Amino acid sequence: MSLEVIGNSRDVAARAAELIAAVLRRRGPRRLVLASGKTVVPIYDALASLHRLGRAPFRRAETFNLDELRLPPDDPASFRAFMERRLFSRVDLPPERIHFLRGDAADPERECRRYERELARAGPPHLALAGIGVNGHVAYLEPGRALAPRSARVRLSASTRRGLAADGVKPVPREALTMGIESILSAREILLVATGRAKARAVSAALQGPVTPRCPASYLSLHPALTVILDHSAAALL
């Protein structure tokens, strides 16, 4: 594990964007797994700025998002719409190389199997960007007795739903579709980012506690190429 504790959320975003841009500049196609949510907004802002400077080329990239709420993709509260606003419309990523779980699929289990086939056809992602929830969730893998190994339909916890409500998602869906833990760990590199004191307990459990489905993000510590970037507030309990 590579752990970096730096300044504030703006510094974390700038550093994370630089690392992602470095992957995009490598030769050949680049496959990325991307996250949604408040933590990554400044990262995508920084990436868009790097893109304008010619330092973050997306034209050879292919993206898969970690999760999607049980909403139509054109719903303003969907993660597909979030990604379009925050990143996709600001870079030269070909639309046909954007992969997403369809939140309003009539058959969610079939949709998850379709997504896994797309992941398998593409091959292991070069980099997965992940955040961590206040309860230790990663993607929408919530704390419990076991984690879904592959993409699955999941029920959102009360704390996750409160967070979505605070972000302005109304009404808040009770379910989501999410990439599974084995799918996430298949990435060649993982970049875990957290900011703010509210994440400190979850970060401590993920990095210092036992690997347990009670803290899904703890499984990321098993990865041989994990980079963790935190601000001082998120690292307060390390």
CORPE-V644203 format. One record per backbone hydrogen bond with DSSP energy under -1.0 kcal/mol. CO is the residue of the C=O (numbers start at 0). NH is the residue of the N-H. E is the energy in kcal/mol with one decimal. If there is no record, write none. Layout:
CO_NH_E / CO_NH_E
This chain:
1_227_-3.3 / 3_229_-2.8 / 6_231_-1.6 / 7_11_-2.3 / 8_12_-2.4 / 9_13_-2.2 / 10_14_-2.3 / 11_15_-2.7 / 12_16_-2.6 / 13_17_-1.9 / 14_18_-1.9 / 15_19_-2.3 / 16_20_-2.7 / 17_21_-2.0 / 18_22_-1.5 / 19_23_-2.1 / 20_24_-1.6 / 22_25_-1.2 / 29_61_-2.3 / 30_125_-2.1 / 30_126_-1.5 / 31_63_-2.3 / 32_128_-3.1 / 33_65_-2.6 / 39_43_-2.6 / 40_44_-2.1 / 41_45_-2.2 / 42_46_-2.5 / 43_47_-2.5 / 44_48_-1.8 / 45_49_-2.3 / 46_50_-2.5 / 47_51_-2.0 / 48_52_-1.2 / 49_54_-2.9 / 50_53_-1.8 / 57_60_-1.9 / 59_29_-1.6 / 61_31_-3.0 / 62_98_-2.4 / 63_33_-2.5 / 65_178_-2.8 / 67_176_-3.0 / 68_70_-2.7 / 71_74_-1.8 / 74_77_-2.3 / 77_81_-2.0 / 78_82_-2.7 / 79_83_-1.8 / 80_84_-2.3 / 81_85_-2.9 / 82_86_-2.4 / 82_87_-2.3 / 83_88_-1.8 / 86_89_-2.3 / 93_96_-2.2 / 94_97_-1.6 / 96_62_-2.5 / 98_64_-1.4 / 101_104_-1.6 / 106_110_-2.2 / 107_111_-2.3 / 108_112_-1.9 / 109_113_-2.3 / 110_114_-2.2 / 111_115_-2.1 / 112_116_-1.9 / 113_117_-1.9 / 114_118_-2.4 / 115_119_-2.5 / 116_120_-2.5 / 117_121_-2.0 / 118_122_-1.8 / 124_187_-2.9 / 126_32_-2.6 / 127_190_-3.1 / 129_192_-2.3 / 132_135_-2.2 / 135_216_-2.4 / 136_132_-2.7 / 137_140_-2.5 / 139_141_-1.1 / 147_180_-2.4 / 148_181_-1.1 / 148_182_-1.3 / 151_177_-2.6 / 153_175_-2.2 / 156_160_-2.3 / 157_161_-2.1 / 158_162_-1.9 / 159_163_-2.1 / 160_164_-2.3 / 161_165_-2.2 / 162_166_-1.3 / 163_168_-2.4 / 164_167_-1.6 / 173_155_-2.7 / 174_69_-1.7 / 175_153_-2.9 / 176_67_-2.5 / 177_151_-2.5 / 179_183_-2.1 / 180_184_-2.5 / 183_186_-1.6 / 188_127_-2.0 / 189_226_-2.8 / 190_129_-2.8 / 191_228_-2.6 / 193_230_-1.2 / 195_198_-1.5 / 196_199_-1.6 / 198_202_-2.7 / 199_203_-2.4 / 200_204_-2.3 / 201_205_-2.5 / 202_206_-2.4 / 203_207_-2.6 / 204_208_-1.0 / 211_214_-1.9 / 212_143_-1.5 / 214_217_-2.5 / 215_218_-1.7 / 216_219_-1.4 / 217_220_-1.2 / 218_221_-1.6 / 219_222_-1.7 / 224_189_-2.3 / 225_1_-2.8 / 226_191_-2.9 / 227_3_-2.9 / 228_193_-1.8 / 229_5_-2.7 / 230_234_-1.5 / 232_235_-1.3 / 234_237_-1.8
